Amino acid sequence: MKSIKIKMLENGPIRLSVDSDEEIINNVLFDIRGNSIKIKKNSILCRCGKSNQQPFCDGVHRMIGFSCSAGEEDTFEGVKVSVMKRSSLDIEKADNTKYRLCRCGASQKQPYCDDTHKTITSKKYTF
């Protein structure tokens, strides 16, 4: 079972780190259909909602002045991370506990999703 660290970076993206000897990882990050998305063992995911490389960060948060506090680094065993289209980053832990992280940048409950993305029409999601 893979150990996964998730860290919300100050004024920036989400860092997803997988404890693995492999450089390319499968079966950790999934799309809305449940298909595995290949990731590097240290991947950076968009949290501002404006990346043109969704779900990955392309650095645009620096150009738009994205501001959000950092979060504690959480470590999980056997976690499943799902990128929901035009929505949150859903985390499911091995004990079936679930929570949702904001990736539109507008939640008032950062780092968690409060469904604000549903009211924003100008956000650009390409994933």
C-alpha positions in Angstrom: 0.0 0.0 0.0 1.4 3.4 -1.0 1.9 6.2 1.5 0.7 9.6 0.1 1.4 13.1 1.4 -0.9 16.0 0.5 0.3 19.5 1.2 -1.6 22.8 0.4 1.2 25.3 -0.5 1.0 28.9 0.7 -0.5 31.1 -2.1 -0.1 28.1 -4.5 -0.9 24.6 -5.6 -1.4 21.2 -3.9 1.7 19.0 -3.6 1.0 15.3 -3.9 3.9 13.1 -3.0 3.9 9.3 -3.2 6.3 7.1 -1.3 7.5 4.9 -4.1 10.6 3.7 -5.9 8.9 4.3 -9.2 9.1 7.7 -10.9 5.7 7.4 -12.6 2.8 6.2 -10.4 -0.6 4.7 -11.3 -3.7 4.0 -9.2 -3.4 7.1 -6.9 -5.0 9.9 -8.9 -8.2 9.2 -10.9 -10.5 11.1 -13.2 -14.2 11.4 -12.9 -14.8 8.1 -14.7 -12.4 6.3 -12.4 -9.6 6.0 -14.9 -6.1 6.2 -13.4 -4.1 9.3 -14.3 -0.3 8.7 -14.4 1.5 11.1 -12.1 5.1 11.7 -11.1 5.9 10.6 -7.6 6.0 14.3 -6.7 3.2 16.1 -8.5 1.8 19.6 -8.3 -2.0 20.0 -8.7 -3.8 23.2 -9.5 -5.6 24.9 -6.6 -6.4 28.3 -8.2 -8.7 27.0 -10.9 -6.9 28.8 -13.8 -4.3 26.3 -15.0 -4.3 25.4 -18.6 -2.9 22.0 -17.7 -5.7 20.9 -15.4 -5.5 19.1 -13.0 -1.8 20.0 -12.9 -0.4 23.4 -12.0 1.2 25.5 -14.7 2.3 28.4 -12.4 -0.5 30.8 -13.4 -1.4 31.3 -9.8 1.6 33.6 -9.5 0.4 35.8 -12.4 -3.1 36.2 -11.1 -2.2 36.9 -7.5 -3.8 33.8 -6.0 -3.8 34.1 -2.3 -4.6 31.2 0.1 -3.0 29.9 3.3 -0.9 26.8 3.5 -2.3 23.7 5.1 -0.8 21.0 7.3 0.8 18.2 5.5 -1.3 15.1 5.8 0.0 11.6 5.2 -2.3 8.7 4.2 -2.0 5.0 3.6 -3.9 3.6 0.6 -5.6 6.8 -0.3 -7.6 7.4 -3.5 -7.5 10.9 -5.0 -10.1 11.8 -7.6 -10.2 14.9 -9.8 -13.8 15.9 -10.2 -14.7 17.8 -13.4 -15.3 21.5 -12.7 -15.3 20.6 -9.0 -13.1 19.5 -6.1 -10.2 17.2 -5.5 -11.8 14.3 -3.6 -9.8 12.3 -1.1 -10.9 8.9 0.1 -8.8 7.4 2.9 -8.3 3.7 3.5 -10.9 3.8 6.3 -13.5 5.2 3.8 -13.3 8.7 5.3 -13.9 11.2 2.5 -13.2 14.9 2.1 -13.0 17.4 -0.7 -10.3 20.0 -1.4 -11.0 23.2 -3.3 -9.4 23.5 -6.7 -11.3 26.6 -8.0 -9.6 29.0 -5.6 -12.9 30.6 -4.5 -14.0 28.5 -1.5 -14.6 30.4 1.7 -13.6 27.3 3.7 -10.1 26.8 2.2 -8.5 24.3 1.8 -11.9 22.5 1.7 -14.5 22.8 -1.1 -17.7 24.6 -0.2 -19.3 24.2 -3.7 -18.6 27.9 -4.6 -17.4 26.6 -8.0 -21.0 25.9 -8.9 -21.7 29.6 -8.9 -18.7 30.7 -10.9 -19.1 30.7 -14.7 -15.8 32.5 -15.6 -13.5 29.8 -14.2 -11.6 27.8 -16.8 -11.4 24.1 -16.3 -9.8 22.1 -19.1 -9.7 18.7 -17.4 
